[in-house]
Amino acid sequence: MAREAAFNLKAVIVLFLLMAVPATAADDELRAAAEALTTRADRELERRTAESLPAAARLYAEAVELWRQLGDAAAEARTGIKLGRLHEAQGEMQQALAADQSALEAARRCGDRRLEAETLLFVGMGHCWLGDEGQAIARFQEALELLRRHPDKGIEADVLFHLGVAYERLGEYQEALERYHQVLPRFRAAGNRHGEAAALNNLGTVAFEMGRFRESRDFYGQVVELRREMGDDVGQARALTHVAEVDNELGSSQRALKYLQRALTLVRAGGDRRAEANTLNNLGLTWLLVAEPRHAREPLEQALALSREVTAPRIEAFSLRLLGRMHAALGQPAAAVERFAQAVTANRAAGHLLGLADALAALASQRRELGELDAALEAMREALGVLESLRTRTTRHELRTSFFSSRRAAYKLYVDLLMAKHRSDPGGGHDAAALTVVECSRARTLLDRLAEAGVDLREGVDPELLRHERELARRLDAREQERLRLRTASESTARIEAEIADLLDEFHRVQGRIRYHSPRYAALAIPEPVDCEAIRGRLLDRDTVLLTYLLAEKRSFGWAVTRDRLASRELPPRVAIEDGALRLYELLTARNRSVEGETPAARRQRIARADAAVGVAARALGRLVLEPLADELDARRLAVVGDGLLQIVPFAALPLPGSEEPLITRYEVVHLPSASALAVLRQRRARRPRATRELAVVADPVFRETEPRRTGEPKPSTEVDAERGFRPLGAGNPARLGRLRFSRLEAERIAALIPPGQATTFLDLAATKANILDPELGRYRLLHFATHALIDENHPELTALALSHFDERGEPQPGFLRLHEIYRLRLAAEVVTLSACETALGKPVDGEGLIGLVRGFFHAGADRVVASLWSVQDKATAELMPRFYRAMLVEGHRPAAALRQAQISLRTNPRVSAPYFWAPFVFQGEWR
């Protein structure tokens, strides 16, 4: 009040003195005083110290008042904008918004529409910071409308950027990304380094919130460097805080501590109290992550107090949640519950949905510690509702996948709570509810993709956008082939890797925009996961037991489901099960490893030891995941929905409980990405046109320029037996494609089982990408690919089948059928067989599963896919596959039973009786 009175008295004295002079002279004196005040305020602002910033604010406020008395509305508005920015820099958001709203009134009085648009920008920013994103978006849209009539590219770029901020805060991540990517090149072209840094920073923030942590760290690293070059210490401090956030997620908390301590020094020197509060929060979080909760108390309590001083509701909510974590770590569950409940309220008030979901999950966890199981379950139901609403706010599949993966812990917690409730109330149906939640947590992006299958999403979309998509696909293929040709790591390799990453990001953005603007996509109904009742009533028959697993840190769970009953069991922690799965996989694939300097005799001895140890490892894993459910396996078929590393285990090779014999001797074994995926496959099959031809086989493509077949000389291959695959494990690992001499024999034997005129073989120069992309392929009931596969876990979209690198005239052509192209196929295939290496593998994503070729062919229209879990020997595969097709086409077995018969038959041959030879191929999809 004293400061306010002093200011008013000073204004009265100035007016009294000016009354004694002529009006023109008085105006000149007043203008000079206003200009002097503004100049002094600018100087104080440049100093950017804790003392100079409040002084600058007082000077700007005095100048605004003088400009208002002069009637110079433009100067009043511009100075008011400066005052607003100063309050913003100090974290005083209410004062900033008040200054900007006054400036907006002045801008409208002066009639300068560009100035009005600029002021609307700042008013919108104020609403956004204070949690009213709806008002913010309305002001930004108003500004853009003015700028359409009165163009100003600089202001327009700023408005678009902050429109992205508002969308981001609402959880509309795709809308936000579109704006940031739209303005980044504009800022760069205009030399606006502050704008460039801000856009990069927010791209990092969205990547972080979507669970793409390494991508986020790259963006933030660029911001740190930019801010350092600009001499912007406060901006650098903010960016360092973000880098530390990512490092905490990546498990580098000690490094994060160093960044945060440096950031805190810089931000305090700059007087940005909002940024200081955020840095203190992250410092407290880091102390919690390094198991030093007592060290976390001081920074977190300081952050809470600061966030309230500067009216930063989201930072306040984060402080409250972290204080709850601190109390939990100190063994104080009641205090933790109190703080978490406050965090829930604060996030709800701030409209921060991600923060709300995290706070609810934390509250649920602590309520369980207090024995309040029902309250914990209620909190988790709300948390999952929030996450489900956020998941579908982008049309970009890779963003949905990473977001869901980063939040799967919440689903696991809910399952754990339900299973705890089941233990105290076995008849309450809580284990069935838990199974339903497991379905909600699994392969959701696959369900989304299956909903799109057979729908022309590009119909009605801007042709220029479609042209851009095709051009990006062409450039991606060219860069990837260039990368594969490099034989050693080099600067060229790193450059091409960076180009591929940039092209893929743009490719994803374009595909997201195609879905966003597609009338057909807008009309799609997103499939809902099936519940336990639907699994038992609609999906299962009396011959089938569904085995579903969920691996978690403290305890895992398994469910055995039949039409008549549901059984559930608690299993060991994730690490115990995955260690067993990995041990078994390594022993099964011992033949595929090369040991430097190993002699042939030593190699034979190593493989013999591995073969002998396979049985022990398989029994050990079986004790963990099968024996607890052994009483429920009374059927002739097992449908397995694995989790984590269980997805790379051929369950058919695990021993029967209490026996040395593998499961395959008693059961058909089918693998599924989820029960819900099977439900969607069945629904789609009922609507799909029937195939009109029987079989298409693709085999023995031409890979090398020196290959005699390229010039029409079909000479027999003299190459040694090869493995059907290659895996580019990074720079310096060339992909060298050798001819698969037995794949031709395999194709001919399979085709001979089909009546004349009903089979087509694409061999040699006919095994081309053009022939596979031809719509005619959609007429075949059975598709068989016998070739190499390229598995790219870094960029699964570039995973591919290798086809002929030359057309039927011998001219070079693109030779890889990539996953993003497989998604575009329209097939009527009942069975697709991928007779190549590791075709059942892909990029492992928690909750989504293995993203690779199998997913692509399911999306393309296949009901069933037969694929391999490891690199397979060409000759053994050429023996297995004709047996599989004979059992299916001649003996009349259903596909799943036919594969079992073929594997049992191969297993009886002493030369290939080891599981390495017969067990790699697994059956996925529809067993009926």
Secondary structure, 3 states (H helix, E strand, C coil): CHHHHHHHHHHHHHHHHHCCCCHHHHHHHHHHHHHHHHHHHHHHHHHCCCCHHHHHHHHHHHHHHHHHHHCCHHHHHHHHHHHHHHHHHCCCHHHHHHHHHHHHHHHHHHCCHHHHHHHHHHHHHHHHHCCCHHHHHHHHHHHHHHHHHCCCHHHHHHHHHHHHHHHHHCCCHHHHHHHHHHHHHHHHHCCCHHHHHHHHHHHHHHHHHCCCHHHHHHHHHHHHHHHHHHCCHHHHHHHHHHHHHHHHHCCCHHHHHHHHHHHHHHHHHHCCHHHHHHHHHHHHHHHHHCCCHHHHHHHHHHHHHHHHHCCCHHHHHHHHHHHHHHHHHCCCHHHHHHHHHHHHHHHHHHCCHHHHHHHHHHHHHHHHHCCCHHHHHHHHHHHHHHHHHHHCCCCCHHHHHHHHHHCHHHHHHHHHHHHHHHHHCCCCCHHHHHHHHHHHCCCHHHHHHHHHCCCCCCCCCCHHHHHHHHHHHHHHHHHHHHHHHCCCCCHHHHHHHHHHHHHHHHHHHHHHHHHHHCHHHHCCCCCCCCCHHHHHHHHCCCCEEEEEEECCCCCEEEEEECCCCEEEEEECCHHHHHHHHHHHHHHHCHHHCCCCCCCHHHHHHHHHHHHHHHHHHHHHHHHHHCHHHHHHCCCCEEEEECCHHHHHCCHHHCECCCCCCEHHHCCEEEECCCHHHHHHHHHHHHHCCCCCEEEEEEEEECCCCCCHHHHCCCCCCCCCCCECCECCCCCCCCCCCCCCHHHHHHHHHHHCCCCCCCEEEEEECCCCHHHHHCHHHHHEEEEEEECCEECCCCCHHHCEEECCCECCCCCECCCEEEHHHHCCCCCCCCEEEECCCCCCCCEEECCCEEECHHHHHHHHCCCEEEEECCCCEHHHHHHHHHHHHHHHHCCCCCHHHHHHHHHHHHHCCHHHCCHHHHCCEEEEECCC
